[in-house]
Amino acid sequence: EYLEQVTVHHSFSETNGIMMYDDINVFDLRPGQPEINLYRVRLESNSDVQSMVKYLEITNVFRTLSLQEQYLIFIADNSILIDVTERGKMEIRINKVSAEVATIFFNEALSFIPCFKYSEGEDIIIFTSRNIHYLVDKGGQFCTDYYGMKHELIECIKSEEVFVDLNDDVQFRKEKLSDLLTESKVVVYFPDYLLLVSSRQQLINLLDYALYIRNIGFFILVLFFLRRTSIHLEYIERKEKVVLISGPWREAIVYVLNIGQKNPHYDRIFEK
């Protein structure tokens, strides 16, 4: 299924029994049963700044037929090429442009975000995908129980969605945000690091990303934007006797909804 999705969105060619992407040899189709394996690649930040995300891991990765160790990744209609050099050092290119994994302090609202950064500039790329996995330090205040994440919060938020049925009539239905997740790429431009998105879908993906990396400030910022572009969002705080949303995440949602007591700490951060 994944291979089918990739071939739909990206153009491959065949030369002498070799499946190629651009000028990269990807598969050898000459054997009767071609061997097509998918790998996982672990990437660590090259910056001196540290965050609660220790490293990221990407799955569904192709290993090319290059003489040197080389991997090809497709995310949100973008290609990422990784060359493994001596001593395990990795050289990364996003759409043929040199880049690196970094942890960036944007501002107090976004704080420390694991992302990609172009090597020849300061612009930041945030990829969202179910194929990207983050190892989050769960010690101390970042433990799962402290953050009220016994249940995935993205599954506890529903959105009123508009669609057109077969009779061309406009209909509404509620969907879990977790069922609406896709892949996306968002570029955050230096020096202001303003969050500029081109679609509501990117906001849904970024909300899940903020939850994944346990960044409450980023979660609040994205939720502010998402509420402005949504018909209605519904939060499932409890199911019978089971509390689903609690801790700082509940406080964050209450703050965005502007109900309950004021939060001077968040006011100071987001007034800038």
C-alpha positions in Angstrom: 0.0 0.0 0.0 2.8 2.4 0.9 4.6 1.6 -2.4 1.5 2.3 -4.3 1.0 5.7 -2.6 4.6 6.7 -3.4 4.4 5.8 -7.1 1.2 7.8 -7.4 2.7 11.0 -6.1 6.2 10.6 -7.5 7.5 9.9 -10.9 9.7 6.8 -11.4 11.3 5.5 -14.6 12.8 2.2 -15.7 16.2 1.9 -17.4 17.6 -1.6 -18.2 15.6 -3.2 -15.5 16.5 -0.6 -12.8 13.7 1.5 -11.3 15.0 5.0 -10.9 13.9 8.2 -9.2 15.5 11.2 -11.0 19.1 9.9 -11.4 18.9 7.6 -8.3 18.8 3.8 -8.7 16.2 2.6 -6.3 15.1 -1.0 -7.2 16.6 -3.8 -9.3 13.6 -5.3 -11.2 15.6 -7.9 -13.1 15.2 -10.8 -10.7 12.1 -12.9 -11.0 11.0 -11.8 -7.5 12.5 -8.3 -7.0 13.5 -7.7 -3.4 12.0 -4.4 -2.1 12.8 -3.7 1.5 11.9 -0.7 3.6 14.2 0.6 6.3 14.2 3.0 9.3 16.7 5.8 9.8 17.5 7.5 13.0 18.5 11.2 12.9 19.9 13.4 15.7 20.1 17.2 16.0 23.3 18.8 15.0 22.6 22.0 17.0 23.9 22.7 20.5 20.4 23.3 21.8 18.7 20.4 23.4 15.0 19.6 23.9 12.9 16.8 25.4 13.1 15.1 21.9 16.3 13.1 22.0 16.2 12.0 18.4 13.7 11.3 15.5 13.3 8.1 13.6 11.8 7.8 10.1 10.2 4.6 8.8 9.3 3.4 5.4 12.7 4.4 4.0 14.1 3.1 0.7 17.8 2.1 0.5 19.2 3.0 -2.9 21.5 0.8 -5.0 24.3 3.3 -4.6 27.8 1.9 -3.8 27.8 4.0 -0.7 25.1 3.8 2.0 22.3 6.0 0.8 18.6 6.3 1.8 15.6 7.9 0.0 12.6 9.2 1.9 9.3 10.6 0.6 7.2 12.9 2.8 4.4 15.2 1.7 5.4 15.2 -2.0 9.0 16.0 -1.0 12.1 13.8 -1.4 14.8 13.5 1.3 18.1 11.9 0.3 20.5 10.8 3.1 24.1 9.9 2.4 25.9 8.1 5.2 29.6 9.1 5.1 32.6 7.9 7.2 32.0 7.4 10.9 28.2 7.4 10.4 27.9 11.1 9.6 24.8 11.8 7.6 24.5 14.4 4.8 20.8 15.3 4.2 19.3 16.9 1.1 15.7 18.0 0.9 14.6 18.3 -2.8 18.4 18.5 -3.6 19.0 21.3 -1.2 21.4 20.6 1.7 19.8 20.5 5.1 20.3 19.3 8.6 18.3 18.2 11.7 18.2 21.0 14.3 16.5 22.0 17.5 15.5 25.6 17.3 14.3 28.1 19.9 11.7 30.1 18.0 10.3 32.2 20.8 8.6 31.7 24.1 5.4 30.4 22.4 7.1 27.8 20.2 10.2 27.3 22.4 12.4 24.3 21.4 11.2 22.6 18.2 12.9 19.6 16.5 12.9 20.3 12.8 15.0 20.5 9.7 17.1 23.6 8.8 18.6 24.5 5.4 22.4 24.4 5.7 22.9 27.7 3.8 20.2 29.7 5.6 18.1 30.0 8.8 14.7 29.0 7.4 13.1 26.0 9.1 11.2 23.0 7.7 8.7 21.1 9.8 7.5 17.8 8.4 4.5 16.0 9.8 4.0 12.4 9.0 3.0 9.1 10.7 6.3 7.8 9.4 8.3 10.2 11.6 8.6 9.1 15.2 10.1 11.2 18.1 11.8 9.8 21.1 10.5 12.1 23.9 12.3 12.1 27.3 9.5 11.0 29.6 11.4 11.6 32.9 10.2 14.1 35.5 7.6 16.6 34.4 7.5 15.2 30.9 6.2 11.8 31.9 3.1 10.6 30.3 0.9 10.6 33.4 1.9 14.2 34.3 0.7 15.4 30.9 -2.6 13.6 31.1 -1.8 11.6 28.0 -3.1 8.2 29.0 -5.4 8.7 26.0 -4.2 10.3 22.8 -5.6 13.8 22.9 -5.8 14.0 19.1 -8.5 11.3 19.3 -10.5 13.3 21.8 -11.1 16.3 19.6 -13.8 16.2 16.9 -14.4 18.6 14.1 -17.5 19.4 12.1 -16.5 18.7 8.5 -18.2 19.8 5.3 -18.5 17.4 2.3 -20.5 17.1 -0.9 -22.4 13.9 -1.4 -23.1 12.1 -4.6 -26.2 14.3 -5.2 -24.0 17.4 -5.0 -25.7 18.3 -1.7 -23.6 19.9 1.1 -23.5 17.7 4.2 -21.9 17.9 7.6 -20.4 15.2 9.8 -18.2 15.0 12.8 -14.7 13.5 12.4 -12.0 12.8 14.9 -8.9 14.8 14.1 -6.9 11.6 14.3 -8.9 10.4 11.3 -8.0 13.5 9.3 -4.2 13.4 9.7 -2.1 13.5 6.5 1.5 14.5 5.7 2.6 18.1 5.3 5.5 20.4 5.0 5.6 23.8 6.7 8.4 26.3 6.2 8.9 28.8 9.0 10.9 31.8 7.8 13.8 33.5 9.5 14.1 36.0 11.3 10.6 36.4 12.7 9.7 32.7 12.7 6.0 33.5 12.1 3.8 30.4 11.7 2.4 30.8 8.2 0.3 27.9 6.9 -1.5 27.5 3.5 -4.3 25.2 4.6 -6.4 24.1 7.5 -5.0 20.6 6.9 -1.6 21.7 7.8 -3.0 23.0 11.1 -4.5 19.7 12.0 -1.2 18.0 11.3 0.7 20.5 13.3 -1.6 20.1 16.3 -0.8 16.4 16.3 2.9 17.2 16.0 2.7 19.5 19.0 1.1 16.8 21.0 3.6 14.2 19.9 6.6 16.3 21.0 4.8 17.4 24.3 5.0 21.1 23.4 2.1 22.8 25.1 3.0 26.3 23.9 3.0 25.2 20.3 -0.2 23.3 20.9 -2.0 26.4 22.1 -0.7 28.5 19.2 -1.9 26.0 16.6 -5.2 25.5 18.3 -5.9 29.3 18.2 -5.4 29.2 14.4 -7.4 26.0 14.0 -10.4 27.3 15.8 -10.5 30.3 13.5 -10.7 28.0 10.4 -13.1 25.4 11.8 -16.9 25.3 11.9 -16.9 23.7 15.3 -14.5 21.7 17.4 -15.7 19.4 20.2 -13.5 18.2 23.0 -14.3 14.8 24.6 -13.2 15.5 28.2 -14.6 12.3 29.7 -16.2 9.1 28.6 -18.5 7.8 31.4 -16.2 7.7 34.4 -13.0 7.8 32.5 -11.2 11.2 32.3 -9.7 11.6 28.8 -8.4 15.2 28.9 -6.6 16.3 32.0 -3.5 18.1 33.3 -1.8 21.0 31.4 -3.6 19.9 28.2 -7.0 20.6 29.7 -5.6 24.0 31.0 -4.4 24.8 27.5 -7.7 24.1 25.9 -9.6 26.1 28.5 -7.2 29.0 27.9 -7.8 28.9 24.1 -11.6 28.7 24.7 -11.3 31.7 27.1 -13.3 30.1 29.8 -12.6 29.7 33.5 -9.9 31.6 35.3 -7.3 33.8 33.6 -3.8 32.4 33.0 -1.3 35.3 33.4 1.6 33.0 32.3 0.0 32.2 28.9 -1.2 35.8 28.5 2.4 37.1 28.9 3.7 34.6 26.3 1.0 35.1 23.6 0.5 38.8 23.8 3.8 39.3 21.9 
